[in-house]
Amino acid sequence: MTRHPSVSVVIATYNRRHILEKVLRALANQTCPRDRYEVIVVDDGSTDDTGSMVSSMMQAYPNIRYERIPHSGAAAARNAGLRLARGELIIFVDSDLIVLEDFIEAHLREHTGRAGLIVHGPVIHTPDPDNLSGARPKLADISHAFFATGNVSVSRAALFEAGLFDESFTEYGWEDLELGQRLRRLGLKVLRSNGPRGYHIKKSFSVADLPGTLDRERQRGRMALVYYRKWPIFKVRMEILLTPAFFGLVNLLCLGNWPSRPGTVRFLRWLEGRGHRTIVAFLVKIMMYKVYAEGMKEGLMANHII
């Protein structure tokens, strides 16, 4: 009789082949015995040959499993992984999060003797995947959300009872927080543990990254209204910043519509070239607020919330 693993690590990924290989190697070399856990990679329609890399790793690590779906968003990808999962405990890990060798055992340890628990581990940000010991955890590295999928574990049974991720979240953002609302209603409790550490590989921002950054914020704005449509309550309205004060602040900070002017990006590159990274970060943050607000307005129309 085949023994099922007690833990399933679910990773949704899209076009992160290079860093995902490091993530998988870390997960394949755990202090937890390999027959006690499986790693499920769901490829959300990547175009960077992720499948070939994972297939190659599966030759050496048979507890890695792979599923490819058409590009549908993180919610659909995680649900595909959950339907494949055989473990009683699910650990969600982002596909750019490298973990230490005792990561799975640390999650398991927190659930031992406890039921109805969501365990959050810290997500420690670092630009260097080859020097994790140099990254120092900060208070902000532990999630303050009730449920966020960067580094979290919860029972498979609770996820299915809650109804899994809502696949109407087809773009970036909010699908995990929305599921958290349903898990909360089931009476689950949150434990924030420093044990199962994960290192989020995040390179230093460059102005060359600006188009992707702004596109992601616009998507996040649109998905915020999908979240609010499902949970039209004051707490969620405040969480997504759907307030006159936020829109008024954005209008004030963007007087003259300077973030959209052709010379703005040239000016940012000029500042970056002279080492004024703090000023660049401040101005980019304002630009992110602007496109997030625009995305929310698009979401208001699309979700018929006037």
Secondary structure, 3 states (H helix, E strand, C coil): CCCCCCEEEEEEECCCHHHHHHHHHHHHCCCCCHHHEEEEEEEECCCCCHHHHHHHHHHHCCCEEEEEECCCCHHHHHHHHHHHCCCCEEEEECCCEEECCCHHHHHHHHHCCCCCEEEECCEEEECCCCCHHHCCCCHHHCCCCCCCCCEEEEEHHHHHHHCCCCCCCCCCCCHHHHHHHHHHHCCCEEEECCCCCEEEECCCCCHHHHHHHHHHHHHHHHHHHHHHHHCCCHHHHHHCCCCHHHHHHHHHHCHHHHHHCCHHHHHHHHHHHCCCHHHHHHHHHHHHHHHHHHHHHHHHHHCCCC
